[in-house]
Amino acid sequence: MATSRTGTALHKRMRARAVTAAQTAGQTNCPLCGRWIDWNTHGSKSSPEADEIIPYAETQQTSTDLTNWRIICRHCNQQRGGKLAHKTRTTTTLRTSRDW
């Protein structure tokens, strides 16, 4: 079974570094929408999430440059997520018995 990209040791390490940097800098709001970041929750719209500014979908590798990482709210991260990947995916037309 394949591990997700966000489950890799490199991604976890970079996420932790981005969180530490944002908290050390006193970040309290999402830089994209201004929503208050709730550092004590997980899974809500205001939860902090690590974001690669130049996305993985574009580079096909996890960035090791901390300046390419930021913390944004979950809501914004879900809005941004995988946009380029969706555009590059190919669709497969399923054959039905009518095609046989």
Secondary structure as UniProt FT lines:
FT   HELIX           5..7
FT   HELIX           9..24
FT   TURN            25..26
FT   TURN            31..33
FT   TURN            39..40
FT   TURN            45..46
FT   STRAND          48..52
FT   HELIX           56..59
FT   HELIX           66..68
FT   STRAND          69..73
FT   HELIX           74..80
FT   TURN            81..82
FT   HELIX           83..88
FT   HELIX           97..99
//
